Amino acid sequence: MAAVTGLRPLLLRRSTWRGFSSQTDGEARVARVLREKFPRASAIKVVDISGGCGAMYEIHIESEEFREKRTVQQHQMVNQALSEEIKTMHGLRIFTSTPKP
């Protein structure tokens, strides 16, 4: 087999790539609901992990409201806060924490 020179590797980007500062409408909507339901949250991050179609989200939320609650209780609180939004989702990854003292 002859060696081929002068060829560069082909780099493909997913068409759903977006900048770090942009946010989809679905991400903004979910983040807004979480800010309303968890006013003491020190950090909320919502990422559409379904490629932008809004079927699956990953949520990271740090809030004092979670203090002294078990993880399952924290996640139930988030599920309850998003009860209407969840109806149109395929899946949800939830990561909760409390602020460090």
Beta strands, then each sheet from edge to edge (+ up, - down):
strand 1: 41-48
strand 2: 56-63
strand 3: 91-97
sheet 1: 1+ 2- 3-
end
